[in-house]
C-alpha cells in the first residue's frame, strides 16, 4: 500500500470521471487530425498552416492539449501508485514515487507551454 | 466466479492444482492444512488471460504515448516553422526510422483508443463477462491491426 503522508481532500471518483471525459475529447480530436491527414491529397505547407491555424483548430488544439495533460497525469499517477510501492521499489519508494511524479508533472508542463506557444504563434 | 474464469481460460493450471491440493488437504485436517497449503503462486507459471494482457498493454501504450507527445510536438513544430521546415519534417517521416516511429505511434494510439473504448463499454456493463472480455480483447487486437494497416497504406 502507498503510505500517504499528506492527506489531501481529493476524490478518486473525480479522477475516474476526468479520465473518461478527457478520453471523450481526445478520441474525436484524434479522428479529426487523422481525417485531415488521410483526406488531404498532395499535402503542402500552405494546407497544413491553413488548417491548423484556423481559429476553430487553435481552440481544438488547446482543448486537446489540456485534456492530454489531465489524462496523462491521472494515468501516470495511477501507474506510480500501483508499482512504485515499498513492496516493489524498496524502502525509498515514497521518495522515488514523489520524484517520478515531479518528473511527470515537469514534462507535462513543458508540453503544455510548448504546445500553446506553437498553437498561438500566428 | 473465479473458478469459472479459470475454466474458461483453461490455462491457469497452477492455481487449479493448488485449489485441488487444498481440497485434498482439507480432508486431512486443519493442523496440516496450515503448513501444507500452497503459498507459492509463482506468476511465471501462469498464462495470463487475454483480457489481462490487453489491460496491461493499455497501460504500456499510455506510457509510450506520454513520450510520443514530445515526438508529435517536435514534428509539428518543425513542419509549421517554415517551408524548409515542412520539407525537413516530410523527410523525417519518409526516413525508415522516422516512418517506424510514426507508424509505431499510430499503432500505439489506435490500440490505446480501441482498448479505452472497450473500457468505457465495460463501465456500462457491456461485455464485462469473462467470455465477452475474451472476444472483446480479440476485437481490440484485430481492430488495431486493421486500422493501423489502413492508415499506413493511405499515408504512404
Interface residues (C-beta under 8 A of the other chain):
Chain A: X20 X23 X24 X26 X27 X30 X34 X37 X38 X44 X45 X48 X49 X52 X53 X68 X72 X75 X76 X79 X104 X107 X111 X114 X115 X118 X121
Chain B: X59 X62 X63 X65 X66 X69 X70 X73 X76 X77 X79 X80 X82 X83 X86 X109 X113 X116 X117 X120 X123 X151 X154 X155
